[in-house]
Amino acid sequence: MPIDAARLREAVQAVYGEVVSDPKKGYHFHTGPRYAIDHLGYAALDLIDLPDSITGPFAGVGAPLSLGAPRRAEIVLDIGAGSGLDTFLAARAVGATGRVIAVDMTPAMLEQGRESVAITGLAQVEYREGFAEALPAPDESVDLVISNGVINLCPDKAAVFREAYRVLKPGGRLQIADIVVHKEIPAAARDDIAVWTA
């Protein structure tokens, strides 16, 4: 029986909602700025003046902006933005004439992200509620789509990539960091929500 996408989303929301309230609790994934700097190659100077509300709950698996920074005045969309580490770094790069659309499905992350916009004054960031498989953005409206450790949590990955393609302008760019599995996962594991969120 295929995974129930609605139940999986609820489970993921529960886990990442907890990350917002207790980022240092200890999860099956790493969190925080030290992890980002020491293991993923983020520059300490880039993170030093970002508030804990952004860096503390960070739970990415790579550094998608290391593939190329957004340019001034560009529009960036961050799929599964979470607390917004990549979102706010992109916001600095695009400047006040650009825009960063931070898409997330977890209410706690959306609330925290919006509070971080107010704290940082980076008004070019807009948090939007939505799913990776149905991005809340018009066709051909975005210069760069980024995502960090999120697509692996989506059961319909093809839908996510179709949506990224849909919102990208002609010649737009896709920069993702994610988990790749190099061997077949048994059906029982693929269909077990506890395995997806463990």
Beta strands, then each sheet from edge to edge (+ up, - down):
strand 1: 75-79
strand 2: 99-104
strand 3: 125-129
strand 4: 142-148
strand 5: 168-177
sheet 1: 3+ 2+ 1+ 4+ 5+
end
